[in-house]
Amino acid sequence: IIGKEFNLQTLVRLTGQNEGQLLDVLENLRRMQFIDENTESSIEQFSFHHSKIRDVIYDEIGHLRRTKYHRDVAGIFEELHSNEVQLYAEDLAYHFEKAEEPAKAGHYSLIAGKKALQIHAYVDAYNHFQRCLTYTEREEQDLSNIFTEEQLIELYTQLGMSLEALRRWDEAVQSYELLFQISGNKDSSPVPV
């Protein structure tokens, strides 16, 4: 659930298990070559030896439990990384999406998209901004139920900028037109998408 890579601190908090007991289990898994220990990190970091191992384990967990674990991991990440949210925004968005919390997933996708745009990763930025829009489609909600007006203005501005950088001019214009609709929308009626 945590990801291909995970650290002991997050695992302890997620499972509620004793650190010593978890280290014993992790050591056994390392010996069986299911996981590897990252000795280059200053924290106890592990990764799955092969992504297929993680995939099989992940697929064996039921939907309700997976959703709960993702919600728990997202909460742990929010708490542990509250001062460096931008660095973990993509992970937070992923876990909140899997936890079926579209408002928080959208919030962190917006942050991740802005970060990607800043480093000129335009395709990644575009994908993050599009993900913000798909949360509403999946949940059959209006954007204004997930995002504040300020966030919508920021979303369409950033989306337009990423589309310009990708030379997708017509789509950029559409994004800016939606931006103008929102910023000119003084009543509390929902914004059409």
C-alpha positions in Angstrom: 0.0 0.0 0.0 2.8 2.5 0.9 4.5 2.0 -2.4 7.4 0.2 -4.0 9.6 1.8 -1.5 8.7 2.3 2.2 10.3 3.2 5.4 10.2 1.6 8.8 8.7 4.7 10.6 5.7 4.7 8.2 5.2 1.0 8.5 5.3 1.1 12.3 2.7 3.8 12.4 0.5 2.0 9.8 0.5 -1.4 11.5 0.8 -0.3 15.1 3.3 -3.1 15.6 6.5 -3.0 17.7 9.5 -1.8 15.7 11.6 -4.7 16.8 9.0 -7.3 15.7 8.6 -5.5 12.4 12.4 -5.5 11.9 12.4 -9.3 12.5 9.7 -9.8 9.9 11.4 -7.4 7.4 14.7 -9.2 7.9 13.0 -12.6 7.1 11.5 -11.0 4.0 14.9 -9.7 3.0 16.5 -13.1 3.4 13.8 -14.6 1.2 14.6 -11.9 -1.4 11.1 -10.4 -1.3 12.4 -7.0 -0.2 15.8 -5.1 -0.2 17.2 -2.9 2.4 18.4 0.5 1.2 21.6 1.1 3.1 22.3 4.4 1.4 19.5 6.2 3.2 19.8 7.8 6.6 16.5 6.2 7.6 15.4 2.6 7.6 14.3 2.4 3.9 13.1 -0.8 2.1 11.9 -1.6 -1.3 10.3 -4.6 -3.0 12.9 -6.8 -4.8 10.5 -6.9 -7.8 7.4 -4.8 -8.5 5.5 -8.0 -9.2 5.8 -9.0 -5.6 4.2 -5.8 -4.5 1.5 -6.1 -7.2 0.5 -9.7 -6.0 0.4 -8.6 -2.4 -1.6 -5.5 -3.3 -4.1 -7.4 -5.4 -4.7 -9.9 -2.6 -5.9 -7.2 -0.2 -9.7 -6.5 -0.4 -11.0 -3.2 -1.7 -12.3 -2.0 1.7 -9.1 -2.8 3.5 -7.0 -1.2 0.7 -9.1 1.9 0.8 -8.6 2.1 4.6 -4.9 1.5 4.3 -4.5 4.2 1.7 -6.4 6.6 3.9 -4.2 5.7 6.8 -1.0 6.1 4.8 -2.2 9.5 3.4 -2.8 10.7 7.0 0.6 9.5 8.1 2.3 11.2 5.2 0.4 14.4 5.9 1.5 14.4 9.4 5.1 13.4 8.8 5.6 15.7 5.9 3.5 18.7 6.9 6.5 21.1 6.4 7.4 19.6 3.0 4.1 18.9 1.4 5.3 20.0 -2.1 7.8 17.1 -2.1 5.2 14.5 -1.2 2.2 16.0 -3.0 2.1 13.3 -5.7 2.2 10.5 -3.2 -0.5 12.2 -1.1 -2.7 12.7 -4.2 -2.3 9.0 -5.1 -3.1 7.8 -1.6 -6.1 10.1 -1.2 -7.3 9.1 -4.7 -7.1 5.4 -3.7 -8.8 6.3 -0.3 -11.7 7.7 -2.3 -11.3 11.2 -1.0 -11.5 13.4 -4.1 -11.3 16.7 -2.4 -7.9 15.9 -0.8 -6.7 14.1 -3.9 -7.5 17.1 -6.0 -5.8 19.5 -3.6 -2.6 17.5 -3.7 -2.8 16.9 -7.4 -3.0 20.6 -7.9 0.1 21.1 -5.8 1.9 18.3 -7.6 1.0 19.9 -11.0 2.2 23.3 -9.9 5.5 21.7 -8.8 5.8 19.9 -12.2 5.1 23.1 -14.1 7.8 24.9 -12.1 10.4 22.4 -13.2 9.2 22.4 -16.8 7.8 18.8 -16.6 4.8 19.9 -18.7 3.4 16.5 -19.5 3.4 15.6 -15.8 1.9 19.0 -14.9 -0.9 18.5 -17.5 -1.6 15.0 -16.2 -1.9 16.2 -12.6 -4.3 19.0 -13.6 -6.3 16.6 -15.7 -6.5 14.3 -12.7 -8.0 17.1 -10.7 -10.8 17.3 -13.3 -11.4 13.5 -13.4 -12.0 13.3 -9.6 -15.2 15.2 -10.2 -16.2 13.1 -13.1 -15.7 9.9 -11.2 -17.5 11.1 -8.2 -20.3 12.7 -10.4 -19.8 15.9 -8.5 -19.5 19.5 -9.7 -16.0 21.0 -9.4 -17.2 23.5 -6.9 -18.0 20.6 -4.5 -14.3 19.7 -4.5 -12.5 22.9 -5.1 -12.9 26.4 -3.8 -13.2 29.2 -6.3 -9.6 30.2 -5.7 -8.4 26.7 -6.3 -10.5 26.5 -9.5 -8.9 29.8 -10.7 -5.5 28.4 -9.9 -6.3 25.0 -11.6 -7.5 26.5 -14.9 -4.6 29.0 -14.9 -2.0 26.3 -14.4 -3.7 23.9 -16.8 -3.7 26.6 -19.5 -0.1 27.3 -18.9 0.8 23.6 -19.2 -1.2 23.3 -22.4 0.6 26.4 -23.8 3.9 24.8 -23.0 2.8 21.7 -24.8 1.7 23.8 -27.8 -1.9 22.7 -27.4 -3.3 26.1 -28.2 -7.0 25.4 -28.6 -7.2 23.5 -25.3 -5.3 26.3 -23.6 -7.8 28.8 -24.8 -10.6 26.6 -23.5 -9.0 26.4 -20.1 -8.6 30.2 -20.0 -12.2 30.6 -21.1 -13.3 28.5 -18.2 -11.0 30.6 -16.0 -12.8 33.8 -17.1 -16.2 32.2 -16.5 -15.2 31.3 -13.0 -13.6 34.6 -12.1 -16.6 36.4 -13.6 -19.0 34.2 -11.7 -20.1 36.3 -8.8 -23.1 34.2 -7.6 -22.8 30.9 -5.9 -24.1 28.8 -8.8 -22.0 25.8 -9.9 -19.4 26.2 -12.6 -20.1 24.1 -15.7 -17.3 21.9 -16.9 
